[in-house]
Amino acid sequence: SAYLRIACDLEQGLNKMVSECEMKGSAHDALHHWLEPLIEKVQELKRVETSDYASVLLSEVEKQLLLYPQYFE
């Protein structure tokens, strides 16, 4: 499904961010605080069974992505 493809693409990007993370200290902590809910929603999106719920999850993913500026300038 389209939702599974989106989830897999997002997961690949998130995995790359985590594996290439070179941040230290509070910046590292902030990144992972921002990433953790995003990773959880993407994992949930990979298991979604209805398009209605997939739409809700995508909206939640988008909201988390939009929070990025609150963590980083």
N, C-alpha and C positions, 0 to 999 in steps of 0.2 A: 504494500500500500504506500501511498505518498507519505503518510505519517511515519512509517517505518524508515523510509529513505531519509526523511528530514532528521529523524532521531539518530540514525547512523552517521549522517554527515556532521551533526552537532557533536556527537560522541567523539568522532575522530578529531575534530577541532579542539575539544576540551582535553582529550588525552594528550594532544600535542602541547597545549598550553602547560599542562601539569608536568609532562616529561621534560620540557625545556625551561621550566621555571628556574630562574637564578636569583630571585628576590630573597632578601634576608630580613629578619626582624619584623617590625610592624607592617611593612609593605607586604611581606610574605603572608603574614597572618590575615591581613585584609583581603588579599587575593583569594585565599582559600575560604575565608568566611563568605565571600561573594560567590565562589565557585560551587561550594557544597550543595546549596539548594538547587542550583542549575543542573548539576550532575544528577541529583535525585530525580528531578522532573524529566530529564532526558531518558533516564533509565525506565521511568514509569511510562513514558511515551512509547518506548520500544515494546512494552507489554500491553498496550492499550487494545481494547476489544471493540470499542464503538467510536464512530467518527465524532459524535457529540462530545465524548469525554476527551478525545484527542484534541479537539478544538479548544477545550478548556485548558488542557495542559499546554498547548502552544501559546495561549494567551498568558499563562503563568510564566513560561519560559521568556516570552517577550518582556514581561514586566521585570523579571530578574535581570535581563540584559540591559534594560534601561536604567537600572540602578547603578551601573558601572561608574558613572561620573560622581556618584556620592562616595565611592570608595577611593577613586583615583582622579587626579586632576590632569 
